[in-house]
């Protein structure tokens, strides 16, 4: 087993790749109000590409980021409509391609097709919901775009602002002025 440890370490190093380099400022906050104020001030200065890490969603921060409602519901609606249309089209195509007249009934009759249409709508709606959510959340994130601190999953809120030079110094001062407990410059 001890002979395999160096091999596993080498494999882990190859998979991890070179260490990521980030350019910007990370502020660590304890209070939601301070984060919302800092985000509003940063957006007024023109910093639009902010990242906020928090353990739970906060509506104040979402409003400060000016995110608006998610479009996942519309992606799900389109998937559901495509599903029900596809389910009915499949039934109608199969009945017209291989007709079996039974007791003089119509070939294309909607009540028997309702189950297939409904199940297709649920299937494609659910799949499109999942894919839309993953796409809009930019998951999986193969290359990290900001440094991460495990405290952001417990009780702290992080604000990442990508910037360099004098702008980074201004952002540092602004984050400290808005109550950041810790501000780190990544160059």
C-alpha positions in Angstrom: 0.0 0.0 0.0 2.9 2.4 0.8 4.1 2.0 -2.8 0.9 3.2 -4.2 0.8 6.5 -2.2 3.3 8.3 -4.5 1.4 7.1 -7.5 -1.9 8.4 -6.1 -0.2 11.7 -5.2 1.1 12.0 -8.8 -2.4 11.3 -10.2 -4.0 13.8 -7.9 -1.4 16.4 -9.0 -2.0 15.7 -12.7 -5.8 15.9 -12.3 -5.6 19.1 -10.2 -3.4 20.8 -12.7 -1.4 24.0 -12.0 -2.6 26.2 -9.2 -5.2 28.7 -10.3 -4.2 32.4 -10.3 -6.8 34.9 -9.5 -6.7 38.7 -9.9 -9.0 40.6 -7.7 -10.2 41.3 -4.2 -12.1 38.9 -1.8 -14.0 40.4 1.1 -15.4 38.3 3.9 -18.5 39.6 5.7 -20.6 38.4 8.6 -23.8 40.5 8.0 -26.1 40.5 5.1 -26.8 44.2 5.3 -23.1 45.0 5.0 -22.8 42.8 1.9 -25.9 44.3 0.2 -24.5 47.8 0.8 -21.0 46.8 -0.5 -22.5 45.2 -3.6 -24.7 48.3 -4.3 -21.7 50.6 -4.0 -19.5 48.3 -6.2 -22.1 48.2 -8.9 -22.4 52.0 -8.8 -18.7 52.2 -9.4 -19.1 50.0 -12.5 -18.0 46.6 -11.2 -20.6 44.3 -12.8 -18.8 40.9 -12.7 -19.2 40.3 -9.0 -19.5 36.9 -7.3 -21.2 36.5 -3.9 -20.7 33.3 -1.9 -23.1 32.6 0.9 -24.4 29.6 2.9 -28.0 30.4 2.1 -29.8 32.6 -0.5 -30.5 36.2 0.7 -33.1 38.3 -1.2 -31.4 41.5 -0.2 -28.2 40.4 -1.9 -30.1 39.3 -5.0 -31.8 42.7 -5.2 -28.4 44.4 -4.8 -26.9 42.3 -7.6 -30.0 43.2 -9.8 -30.4 39.6 -10.8 -34.1 39.5 -11.5 -36.2 36.4 -11.7 -34.8 33.2 -13.1 -35.7 32.1 -16.6 -35.6 28.4 -15.6 -39.4 28.4 -15.4 -39.6 29.4 -19.1 -37.1 26.7 -20.1 -39.3 24.2 -18.2 -42.4 25.5 -20.0 -40.8 25.1 -23.4 -39.6 21.6 -22.5 -43.1 20.7 -21.3 -44.8 22.0 -24.5 -42.3 20.2 -26.7 -43.0 17.0 -24.6 -46.7 17.1 -25.0 -46.5 18.0 -28.7 -44.0 15.2 -29.2 -46.1 12.7 -27.3 -49.2 13.4 -29.3 -47.2 13.4 -32.6 -45.8 10.0 -31.7 -49.2 8.6 -31.0 -50.8 10.1 -34.2 -47.8 9.0 -36.3 -47.9 5.4 -35.0 -51.7 5.1 -35.5 -51.6 6.5 -39.0 -48.6 4.4 -40.0 -50.0 1.1 -38.8 -53.8 1.5 -38.7 -55.8 -1.0 -36.7 -59.5 -0.2 -37.1 -61.3 -1.7 -34.1 -65.1 -1.7 -34.0 -65.4 1.3 -36.4 -63.6 3.7 -33.9 -61.7 6.7 -35.3 -57.9 6.2 -35.6 -56.9 9.6 -34.3 -58.8 9.9 -31.0 -57.3 12.3 -28.4 -58.5 10.7 -25.1 -56.3 7.5 -25.4 -53.3 9.7 -26.4 -53.6 11.9 -23.3 -51.5 9.6 -21.1 -48.6 9.4 -23.5 -48.8 13.2 -24.1 -48.9 13.9 -20.3 -46.0 11.6 -19.5 -43.9 13.0 -22.3 -44.6 16.5 -21.1 -43.5 15.6 -17.5 -40.4 13.8 -18.8 -39.2 16.6 -21.2 -40.2 19.3 -18.7 -38.2 17.7 -16.0 -35.1 17.1 -18.2 -35.2 20.7 -19.5 -35.6 22.0 -16.0 -32.5 20.2 -14.9 -30.4 21.2 -18.0 -31.6 24.8 -17.8 -30.8 25.0 -14.1 -27.3 23.5 -14.6 -26.6 25.8 -17.6 -27.8 29.0 -15.9 -25.8 28.1 -12.8 -22.8 27.5 -15.0 -22.3 24.0 -13.6 -20.1 22.1 -13.6 -17.4 24.8 -13.1 -14.3 23.1 -14.5 -11.9 26.0 -13.9 -12.6 28.1 -10.8 -13.0 31.7 -11.6 -12.7 33.0 -8.0 -10.9 31.8 -4.8 -13.1 29.9 -2.4 -13.1 29.7 1.4 -14.9 26.9 3.3 -16.3 29.5 5.7 -18.7 30.5 3.0 -20.6 27.2 3.6 -21.0 27.9 7.3 -21.6 31.4 8.5 -19.7 33.9 6.4 -20.5 35.7 3.1 -17.8 36.3 0.5 -17.7 39.0 -2.2 -15.3 38.5 -5.1 -14.5 41.5 -7.3 -12.2 40.8 -10.3 -9.9 43.9 -10.7 -6.3 44.9 -10.8 -4.1 47.9 -10.0 -5.6 51.1 -8.6 -9.1 49.7 -8.9 -8.1 46.9 -6.6 -6.9 49.4 -4.0 -10.2 51.3 -4.2 -12.2 48.1 -3.9 -10.2 47.1 -0.8 -10.9 50.4 0.9 -14.6 50.2 -0.1 -15.1 46.7 1.3 -13.4 47.6 4.5 -15.6 50.7 4.7 -18.7 48.6 4.4 -17.8 46.3 7.3 -15.7 43.5 5.8 -14.1 41.4 8.5 -11.3 40.4 6.2 -10.2 41.7 2.8 -7.6 39.8 0.7 -5.9 41.1 -2.5 -5.2 38.4 -5.0 -2.7 39.6 -7.6 
